[in-house]
Structures are given as structure tokens and as C-alpha cells.
Amino acid sequence: MSFTESELELVRSRAVSDGIVWRFLTLATGAQEIDSGDPMTIAGMDYLVQIAILTAARRDEILAA
């Protein structure tokens, strides 16, 4: 998974006040490998779309990488 610098800054700043983003970021940061097909990864990315950090197109681009 590869966020741009600005996307990552948005995720990190939102993690301060949003427990779901904090948990997703914490788990992703601690993982040795990110499985783009894993239900937790997909749910986390879907949530980032829901809260307008990512567009659906950008989510799909990241998950396809």
C-alpha cells in the first residue's frame, strides 16, 4: 500500500481524533506485509473513502498496487 505524502499526513492527523483511523494506521504500520485482499485492509480503505481522505478511484489504485 502506498499513500502519497499528503494522503499520509491526512491519515495521521485524522488518527488523533478518529479511533477507527488510529486503529487502521496502527495495524498497518505494525504489519510486516499488507494484504490488499484482507477484509481488514479493505474495510480500512473503505472507511478512508467514507470520511473523504481518499476517493474510491484512489483506494482502488492503492489496493491494486
N, C-alpha and C positions, 0 to 999 in steps of 0.2 A: 504494500500500500504506500502510495507516495503523494502526500499533500504538498501543495505549494507552501512557501513561507507564509504568505498571507492567510491561507486556509489554516495552517497550523497555529498561527497567532490567534485567529478567531476561536479555534477549538480550545486552546489553552486559556484564553480569557473567559470564555463561557464556562469552562470547567470549575471556575471559582464559585459560581453561583448556581450551577446546574449539576445535581448529583448524578444524573444519567450520563452526561458528557464526561464528568470526572471519572466515573467508573469505566467507561469505554476507553478513555485515554490511558488510564492506569493499567488496564488489562492489555491494551495494545502495546504500550511502552514496555511492559514486562515480558511480553511474549518473545520467544526466540524466532518464531515464524508466524506470519499472518496468513491464515487460510481464507481466501476470498469467498469460498463456498460455505464457510461455517455459519450456522444460524446466528450466532452472537455477533459476528462481524457484519453480516447483512443487516441485522436489527440495529446495530450501532450506526452504520452508514445511513440507513433509512431514517433514523432519528435526526442525524445531521441535516438531512434534506428537509425533514419536517420543521426544524427550527431555523431553516434558511441559511445555514452555514454553507451547504453545498446545493447545487442544482441536481436534479435527477440525472441529467446527462453527465455531469462531472462525477457523481457517485459511480455510474456505470463505467466510466473511463478508468477510474481508480481501481475498481474491482476487477476489471478485465486485464489490468497490467500484471 
